[in-house]
Amino acid sequence: MKNCHIPILFLLAMLLSGCLTGKGGGTAKSAPSDRMEAYLSQAQDARRHWLSIYQSGDGPVYVGSHRLHSGQKARVDFISARKSDLPVIEIRPNENVYYSALIDTSSRFNWIALDGALELRMFPLGPPIPEQTPSHVNDPTTGYLSLATKFRIEQLHIENALFYTLASQYSLGPLARNSRHPIPRMVLGCDMLNAMRFFQLNYPGRRAAFSSTLPYKTSDDHLIASMPLKSKYGAMAVEGAVDGQADVFILDSAGDYELAMDVDAPATANQVSLGDLVFRQVAVTPIEQCGVGHADVPHIGKRLLSRFVVTFDPQKKVVYFEKP
């Protein structure tokens, strides 16, 4: 196998207002090239695992990935520090191992560091092995497409889950999104979350819920607003407006801000509207201070989302906002 170029994760130069992504995730130590080479040499053909590949406008699609079992549900508590509100949960790759996982609706893909991929006996898919660099956060580290044959969230089983294994040895670095206690070992992104019938982030109750096939039923007593669920750069998104200016917003379940926009935005938005949901006097953080990608799209962070129970229904393409 020819030598792979393994980028070294750079240190972010400025720590601004506690918003900069990666501050709590630590600097990911680059894996020794021989260790990464050994991992990449274990690549297996996707067809051996009943995965079919076809090309789309958004890149390759792996039919047969993120397989779920009918009728399964899970409800798990956040294990992040209470003051952080980050949706970090515990999953079980096997009977004897628990892993901390960050649910990040701004990330299209699942991510894991090399150390975790080796521990969980993942392996790359190829050759050639598809590569990705995180685009939802500012991180130049290369990830290599890998397969986790099975893991579970409580009693909900997920088979043939796709992860990008980072060319960093121990931590997720900026992908950990400032989480300190505990630092996530993996990121669960939208490609996997979209396989669910629905998933829910109950921020006030510090709990996440998932359903493989059973639909979600809203309550008129709790429903505040619902709106069409969009996709932007593979992230969960909705249409809305800032001070009357229409736009598409990425819903960033892990972003430690209210609204992140480009540098020319005012310090406060008088009104942010997402369908029938209206926020007034919203704090605006320049997007480059938050370390997130896709700077051309405004982001709604968890400082707004955490007021609600937010339920994503990818099959009906609807997102619900409910009071606790």
C-alpha positions in Angstrom: 0.0 0.0 0.0 1.3 3.4 -0.9 2.0 5.8 2.0 -0.9 7.8 3.3 -0.5 11.4 4.2 -1.7 11.8 7.8 -2.5 15.5 8.6 -1.6 16.8 12.0 -4.4 18.4 13.8 -3.6 22.1 14.3 -4.1 24.0 17.5 -6.8 26.6 17.2 -5.1 30.0 17.8 -7.8 31.9 19.6 -10.2 30.9 22.3 -13.1 33.4 22.1 -15.9 33.7 24.5 -16.1 30.0 25.3 -17.7 29.4 22.0 -14.8 28.0 20.1 -15.3 24.4 19.1 -12.8 22.0 20.4 -11.7 23.9 23.5 -12.9 21.1 25.8 -12.2 18.2 23.4 -8.5 18.4 23.7 -6.0 18.4 20.9 -6.2 15.1 19.0 -2.8 13.5 18.9 -1.9 12.4 15.3 -1.6 8.7 15.0 1.8 7.3 14.0 1.8 6.6 10.3 2.7 2.9 10.7 -0.2 2.4 13.1 -2.6 4.1 10.6 -1.1 2.2 7.7 -1.7 -1.1 9.6 -5.4 -0.1 10.2 -5.9 0.9 6.5 -4.4 -2.4 5.3 -7.3 -4.2 6.9 -9.8 -2.7 4.4 -12.7 -5.0 3.3 -14.9 -4.9 0.3 -18.3 -3.3 1.2 -20.1 -6.0 -0.7 -18.9 -8.6 1.8 -21.2 -6.9 4.3 -24.2 -6.6 2.0 -23.6 -3.0 1.2 -24.4 -1.7 -2.3 -22.9 1.6 -3.5 -24.3 4.1 -5.9 -23.3 7.7 -6.7 -25.6 10.6 -6.0 -25.3 14.4 -6.2 -24.2 14.3 -2.5 -21.5 11.7 -3.0 -21.6 7.9 -2.6 -24.6 6.3 -0.9 -24.2 3.0 0.8 -27.5 1.0 0.6 -27.7 -1.4 3.5 -25.9 0.8 6.0 -27.4 1.8 9.4 -29.8 -1.1 9.5 -32.4 -1.1 12.2 -34.6 -3.8 13.7 -38.4 -3.3 13.5 -40.3 -2.0 16.6 -37.2 -1.1 18.7 -37.0 2.0 20.9 -34.5 3.5 23.3 -34.6 6.2 25.9 -31.2 7.3 27.4 -30.1 10.1 29.7 -27.6 12.7 28.9 -24.3 12.0 30.7 -22.8 15.4 30.0 -22.2 18.0 32.8 -25.6 19.5 33.7 -24.5 23.0 32.9 -23.4 22.1 29.4 -26.7 20.7 28.0 -24.7 18.8 25.4 -26.6 15.7 24.1 -23.9 13.2 25.1 -25.3 9.7 25.7 -23.9 6.3 26.5 -24.0 3.5 23.9 -23.0 -0.1 24.0 -20.8 -1.4 21.1 -20.9 -4.8 22.8 -22.0 -6.3 26.1 -19.0 -5.3 28.1 -18.2 -1.8 26.6 -19.9 1.5 27.1 -19.0 4.5 24.9 -19.8 8.2 25.2 -21.4 9.5 22.0 -22.3 13.0 21.0 -25.5 13.5 19.0 -24.6 16.3 16.5 -27.3 17.3 14.1 -24.9 19.7 12.3 -22.7 16.8 11.3 -23.6 14.6 8.3 -21.3 11.7 9.2 -20.4 9.6 12.2 -16.8 10.1 13.5 -14.4 8.2 15.8 -10.7 8.5 16.6 -8.3 5.7 15.5 -8.0 4.4 19.1 -11.7 3.9 19.4 -12.0 2.3 16.0 -9.4 -0.3 16.9 -11.0 -0.9 20.3 -14.3 -1.5 18.7 -12.9 -3.7 16.0 -14.0 -1.5 13.1 -12.3 -1.8 9.8 -12.0 0.4 6.7 -14.1 -0.1 3.5 -12.2 -0.3 0.3 -10.1 -0.2 -1.7 -10.1 2.6 -2.5 -11.0 3.8 1.0 -13.2 6.9 0.9 -11.9 9.9 2.8 -13.6 12.9 4.4 -12.5 16.0 6.3 -15.0 17.4 8.8 -16.9 20.3 7.3 -19.3 21.1 10.2 -16.3 22.2 12.4 -12.9 23.7 11.6 -10.7 20.6 11.6 -8.4 19.5 8.8 -8.0 16.0 10.1 -8.7 13.3 7.5 -11.2 10.5 8.2 -11.3 7.1 6.5 -14.6 5.3 5.9 -15.0 2.4 8.3 -17.7 -0.1 9.4 -19.0 -1.0 12.8 -20.9 -4.2 12.2 -23.1 -3.7 15.3 -23.7 -1.5 18.3 -26.7 -0.6 20.3 -28.4 2.3 22.1 -30.0 0.7 25.0 -32.2 -2.0 23.3 -32.1 -0.4 19.8 -29.7 -2.3 17.6 -27.9 -0.6 14.7 -26.0 -2.8 12.2 -23.5 -1.8 9.5 -23.0 1.7 10.9 -20.6 3.8 8.9 -18.0 5.9 10.7 -15.1 8.0 9.5 -12.0 7.0 11.5 -9.9 10.1 12.1 -6.2 10.1 11.6 -5.8 11.1 15.2 -5.0 8.6 17.8 -7.0 9.3 21.0 -9.5 12.2 21.0 -12.0 13.8 18.6 -10.4 17.2 19.1 -12.8 19.9 17.7 -15.5 17.4 16.9 -16.1 16.9 20.7 -17.7 20.4 20.7 -16.3 21.6 24.0 -17.6 18.6 26.0 -15.3 18.0 29.1 -17.2 15.6 31.4 -17.1 13.3 29.7 -15.3 13.9 26.4 -17.2 12.0 23.7 -15.5 9.0 22.1 -17.6 9.2 19.0 -20.0 11.5 17.1 -23.4 10.3 15.8 -24.3 12.3 12.7 -27.3 12.8 10.4 -26.7 9.9 8.0 -27.3 7.5 10.8 -30.0 9.6 12.6 -31.9 9.9 9.3 -32.4 6.1 9.4 -34.5 6.4 12.6 -38.3 6.7 12.4 -37.8 9.6 14.8 -35.3 10.7 17.4 -35.8 13.2 20.2 -33.6 15.6 22.2 -35.4 16.4 25.5 -33.0 19.1 26.7 -35.0 20.1 29.9 -35.3 16.5 30.8 -31.7 15.7 29.8 -32.8 12.6 27.8 -32.7 11.4 24.3 -35.2 9.0 22.7 -35.0 6.9 19.5 -37.4 4.7 17.5 -36.6 2.4 14.7 -40.0 2.1 13.1 -42.7 3.2 15.6 -44.0 6.7 14.7 -44.0 9.7 17.0 -47.3 11.1 18.3 -47.4 14.7 19.4 -49.6 16.1 22.2 -51.7 19.1 21.6 -51.0 20.1 25.2 -47.3 20.3 24.6 -46.8 21.1 21.0 -45.5 24.6 20.4 -44.6 24.5 16.7 -43.8 22.1 13.9 -42.1 22.8 10.6 -40.7 21.0 7.5 -37.3 19.4 8.1 -34.7 20.3 5.5 -31.2 19.1 4.8 -28.3 21.6 4.3 -24.8 20.2 3.7 -26.2 16.9 5.1 -27.2 18.6 8.4 -30.7 19.0 9.9 -32.1 22.4 8.8 -35.3 24.4 8.7 -36.4 27.5 6.9 -36.9 30.8 8.8 -36.0 34.4 9.0 -33.8 36.8 10.9 -35.4 40.3 11.3 -37.6 39.6 8.2 -34.7 38.2 6.1 -35.6 34.7 4.9 -32.9 32.0 5.2 -32.2 28.4 5.8 -30.9 27.6 9.3 -28.8 24.6 10.4 -30.0 23.2 13.7 -26.8 22.6 15.7 -27.7 20.4 18.6 -24.2 20.8 20.1 -23.5 24.5 19.4 -22.9 26.6 22.5 -24.6 29.8 21.2 -28.0 31.1 20.4 -27.5 32.2 16.8 -24.3 32.1 14.8 -24.0 34.2 11.7 -21.4 35.9 9.5 -19.2 38.6 10.8 -21.4 41.5 9.5 -24.4 40.4 11.6 -25.6 42.6 14.5 -24.8 41.7 18.1 -28.6 41.0 18.7 -31.3 40.0 16.3 -34.6 41.6 17.2 -36.6 38.5 15.9 -35.8 35.0 14.7 -38.7 33.1 13.2 -38.7 29.4 12.5 -42.2 28.7 11.2 -44.6 29.6 14.0 -41.7 29.6 16.5 -40.6 33.1 17.3 -37.6 34.2 19.4 -37.0 37.8 20.3 -33.8 39.6 21.2 -31.5 36.7 20.2 -27.8 37.0 20.9 -25.7 36.7 17.7 -22.2 35.3 17.7 -19.9 35.8 14.7 -19.8 32.3 13.1 -16.0 32.2 12.9 -15.7 32.6 16.7 -17.7 29.3 17.1 -15.4 27.2 15.0 -18.2 25.8 13.0 -18.2 25.2 9.2 -20.6 26.2 6.5 -20.3 29.9 7.3 -22.7 30.8 4.5 -25.6 29.4 6.5 -26.8 30.7 9.9 -26.8 28.2 12.7 -29.3 27.8 15.6 -27.5 26.5 18.6 -28.4 24.7 21.8 -28.8 27.8 23.8 -32.1 28.2 21.9 -32.9 24.6 21.3 -32.4 23.6 24.9 -35.6 25.4 25.9 -37.6 22.7 24.2 -38.2 19.0 23.6 -37.1 18.8 20.0 -38.3 15.8 18.0 -36.9 15.0 14.5 -39.0 12.9 12.2 -36.8 12.2 9.2 -39.3 9.9 7.5 -42.1 12.5 7.5 -39.5 15.3 7.2 -40.9 17.3 10.1 -39.4 18.7 13.3 -41.5 19.3 16.4 -40.8 21.8 19.2 -42.6 21.0 22.4 -42.6 22.3 26.0 -41.4 19.9 28.6 
